[in-house]
Structures are given as C-alpha cells and as structure tokens.
Amino acid sequence: MTGERHRHFHEELSHVKIRLLTMSGEAEAALSLAVEALLERDADKALRVIAGDRIVDGMEVEIEETCISLLALQQPMARDLRMLTSAMKIANDLERVGDHAVNIAQSAERLIQSRPIAPEPEIVEMARLARDMLSDALEAFIRGDARAGREVCRRDDKVDALHRSVFRILLTHMMEDPHTIGSGMELFLVSRNLERVADLATNIGEDVVFLVEGKSIKHHAEEPASA
C-alpha cells in the first residue's frame, strides 16, 4: 500500500469509527426513549422510536458499504483487517439494538391501556446497565482497550440476574391475579429485549478483544489476557 493510499485508508477507518459512535448514540437514545415511553405510558414517544429506526438502519448500510469497499480496494492485513470486519459486526449489533428499542416501544403502545404492575425498578435498572454496557463497549472499541472490553462482558451477568428476577416477580403477579397475564407477558418481553441489548454489548466487548489481541474470547470472557 503506497503512502497516499495508506493515508486515505486510515482516514476512511477514522470515518468508520466516527459513524459507529454516532450510530451507537442513536441506538442508545432510541432505547432510552422506548423505556421512557413504557414507564410514562407515552404513545408519542413510542411512535418516535418506531419512526426513527430507519436512521439506524441507514447507518448500518452506510458503514457496511464503506467497509466492503475498503476491503476490496485496499486489501488490508492483520489489525486493519480485523478492524474492518469488527466494524461491520458492530454495525449489525447496533442495528439490532435499534430493533430491540422498537420492540420495547411496541410493547409500550400495547401497555398504555393496561394498569401498571411491577417490576418497574428492575426494568429501569436493566435499561441503565444495558445502555452503560453499550456505551462503554463502543468506547473500548474506539480506544482499542481489550481490558475494558472484557469488563463489559463480565457485567452481562448482572443484567441476566435482573432478567430472572423480573420473571419471578411477574410470575407471582400473574398467579395472584390472572387479569395481569397480558400485561405481565408484555413486560417480560420488555425485559427480554433489554437482556438481548446487554448480550449485544457483550458481543461488541468480545469484538474489542479480537481486534486488539487477535483471539476470540466468546464463551470464556473471564479468562485473563495472555502476557
């Protein structure tokens, strides 16, 4: 790769990183708004989340096209190659986060006419943890920080535990009052979507380790980095 081509390639890589950060911000904002729509029983906010999903979809297409073009024209090697393949995977994960936000917004629409039932605190905490994991995973990717990527992966256990807690709380409510079964199932779907967002953030954390160290930690994120 000539000096000019090398400079152009790294300028394009920087652009991809910036677009990923922007896309992550859009996905996080959609998730926050969807949870607000749920808790505030706000149909307008739910509609805004659903309508805004096309923005995240468009960003995924743009990032993927840029990465494919760079792969085809520049034929990068080693870490640059891992950067591009990871960027495409992360763009896909962020698009899926947007889809989960839409799912939560649609549940919010269906729950507007129902009387509120627990577990709001657990849902709020799950949303906070999932958003923080997503933000920290993207920051780790931009910095190339494998340690931070691993730390994001470890935090997934907290979200999983809350998801199980939500299930137990909802099951108790539904057993005590069959009239809450419909609302309970919707809230379980919300919890499931938040748990999946945390899983996607974990995927990104794993991609960071792959980018930096060239190895997969899938299914064993607790292992320390080799010296």
C-alpha positions in Angstrom: 0.0 0.0 0.0 1.5 3.3 -1.1 1.9 6.3 1.3 -1.1 8.1 -0.3 -3.3 5.0 -0.3 -2.2 4.3 3.3 -3.2 7.8 4.4 -6.6 7.6 2.6 -7.2 4.2 4.1 -6.7 5.4 7.7 -8.8 8.5 7.0 -11.6 6.2 6.0 -11.1 4.0 9.0 -11.4 7.1 11.2 -14.6 8.0 9.4 -16.0 4.5 10.1 -15.2 4.9 13.8 -17.0 8.2 14.0 -20.0 6.8 12.2 -20.1 3.8 14.6 -20.0 6.3 17.6 -22.9 8.2 16.0 -24.8 5.1 15.3 -24.3 3.9 18.9 -25.6 7.3 20.2 -28.7 6.9 18.1 -29.3 3.3 19.3 -28.8 4.3 22.9 -31.2 7.3 22.6 -33.8 5.1 21.0 -33.5 2.6 23.8 -33.8 5.3 26.4 -36.8 6.9 24.7 -38.5 3.4 24.4 -38.2 2.8 28.1 -39.5 6.3 28.8 -42.5 5.6 26.6 -43.1 2.4 28.6 -42.8 4.0 32.1 -44.6 7.2 31.2 -47.3 5.4 29.1 -46.5 7.9 26.3 -47.7 6.9 22.9 -45.9 9.8 21.1 -42.5 8.7 22.4 -43.2 5.2 21.3 -44.1 6.3 17.8 -40.9 8.4 17.7 -38.8 5.3 18.5 -40.5 3.3 15.8 -40.3 6.0 13.1 -36.6 6.7 14.0 -35.5 3.2 13.4 -34.8 3.9 9.7 -32.0 6.2 10.8 -30.1 3.4 12.5 -30.9 1.1 9.6 -29.4 3.6 7.1 -26.2 4.0 9.2 -25.7 0.2 9.2 -25.9 0.1 5.4 -23.5 3.1 5.1 -20.9 1.6 7.4 -21.1 -1.8 5.8 -20.7 -0.4 2.3 -17.7 1.6 3.3 -16.0 -1.4 5.0 -16.7 -3.6 2.0 -15.2 -1.0 -0.3 -12.1 -0.7 1.8 -11.7 -4.5 2.0 -12.0 -4.8 -1.8 -9.8 -1.9 -2.8 -7.2 -1.7 -0.1 -6.8 -5.4 0.8 -5.8 -4.7 4.4 -3.9 -7.1 6.6 -3.6 -8.0 10.3 -5.1 -5.5 12.7 -6.6 -3.3 9.9 -8.4 -6.3 8.5 -9.7 -7.1 12.0 -10.8 -3.5 12.4 -13.0 -3.6 9.3 -14.5 -7.0 10.0 -15.2 -6.0 13.6 -16.8 -2.7 12.5 -19.2 -4.5 10.2 -20.2 -6.9 13.0 -20.6 -4.0 15.5 -22.8 -2.0 13.0 -25.0 -5.1 12.7 -25.2 -5.4 16.5 -26.1 -1.7 16.8 -28.9 -2.1 14.2 -30.3 -5.0 16.3 -30.2 -2.7 19.4 -32.4 -0.4 17.4 -34.7 -3.2 16.6 -35.0 -4.1 20.3 -35.8 -0.5 21.1 -38.6 -0.7 18.6 -39.9 -3.9 20.2 -40.0 -2.2 23.6 -41.8 0.8 22.1 -44.4 -1.5 20.6 -44.9 -3.2 23.9 -45.3 0.3 25.4 -48.1 1.0 22.9 -49.9 -2.2 23.9 -49.5 -1.5 27.6 -50.9 2.1 27.5 -54.4 1.0 28.3 -53.4 -1.5 31.0 -52.9 -0.8 34.7 -49.3 -0.6 35.7 -47.8 -3.6 37.5 -44.4 -4.3 38.9 -41.4 -4.6 38.3 -40.6 -1.1 37.2 -37.4 -0.7 39.3 -35.9 -3.8 37.8 -36.8 -2.7 34.3 -35.2 0.8 34.9 -32.0 -0.8 36.3 -31.8 -3.2 33.4 -32.1 -0.4 30.9 -29.4 1.7 32.7 -27.0 -1.2 32.8 -27.6 -2.2 29.2 -27.1 1.4 28.0 -23.9 1.8 30.0 -22.6 -1.5 28.7 -23.3 -0.4 25.1 -21.6 3.0 25.6 -18.6 1.5 27.3 -18.2 -1.2 24.7 -18.1 1.3 21.9 -15.6 3.5 23.8 -13.4 0.4 24.3 -13.6 -0.3 20.6 -12.5 3.2 19.7 -9.7 3.2 22.2 -8.6 -0.4 21.3 -8.9 -1.3 25.0 -9.1 -5.1 25.5 -9.3 -4.8 29.3 -12.3 -2.6 29.1 -13.9 -4.9 26.5 -13.5 -7.8 28.9 -15.0 -5.8 31.8 -18.1 -5.1 29.7 -18.5 -8.8 29.1 -18.4 -9.6 32.8 -21.2 -7.1 33.5 -23.7 -9.1 31.5 -24.2 -11.4 34.5 -25.9 -8.5 36.4 -28.4 -8.0 33.6 -29.1 -11.7 33.4 -29.8 -11.8 37.1 -32.2 -8.9 36.9 -34.0 -10.6 34.0 -34.5 -13.7 36.1 -35.8 -11.5 38.9 -38.3 -9.8 36.6 -39.6 -13.2 35.5 -40.1 -14.3 39.1 -41.9 -11.1 40.1 -44.1 -11.2 37.0 -44.9 -14.9 37.5 -46.0 -14.1 41.1 -48.3 -11.3 39.9 -49.9 -13.4 37.2 -50.5 -16.3 39.5 -52.2 -14.0 42.1 -54.3 -12.1 39.5 -55.0 -13.7 36.1 -56.1 -10.3 34.8 -52.5 -9.3 34.8 -51.3 -12.1 32.5 -51.4 -9.9 29.3 -49.5 -7.0 30.9 -47.1 -9.4 32.6 -46.2 -11.1 29.3 -45.6 -7.7 27.7 -43.3 -6.7 30.5 -41.5 -10.0 30.2 -40.9 -9.2 26.5 -39.5 -5.8 27.5 -37.1 -7.5 30.0 -36.1 -10.0 27.3 -35.3 -7.2 24.9 -33.2 -5.4 27.4 -31.4 -8.6 28.2 -30.7 -9.0 24.5 -29.3 -5.5 24.3 -26.8 -6.4 27.1 -25.9 -9.5 25.1 -25.2 -7.4 22.0 -23.0 -5.1 24.1 -21.2 -8.2 25.2 -20.7 -9.2 21.6 -19.0 -5.8 21.0 -16.8 -6.3 24.0 -15.7 -9.6 22.6 -15.0 -7.9 19.2 -12.7 -5.4 21.0 -10.6 -8.2 22.4 -10.5 -9.9 19.0 -9.4 -6.6 17.4 -6.6 -5.9 19.9 -5.4 -9.4 20.6 -6.5 -11.4 17.5 -8.2 -14.0 19.5 -11.8 -15.0 20.4 -13.0 -14.9 24.0 -16.5 -16.0 23.2 -17.9 -18.2 26.0 -14.9 -17.6 28.2 -14.6 -13.8 28.7 -13.4 -14.4 32.3 -10.0 -15.6 31.1 -7.2 -13.1 31.6 -5.3 -11.7 28.7 -2.1 -13.6 27.9 1.2 -11.8 28.7 
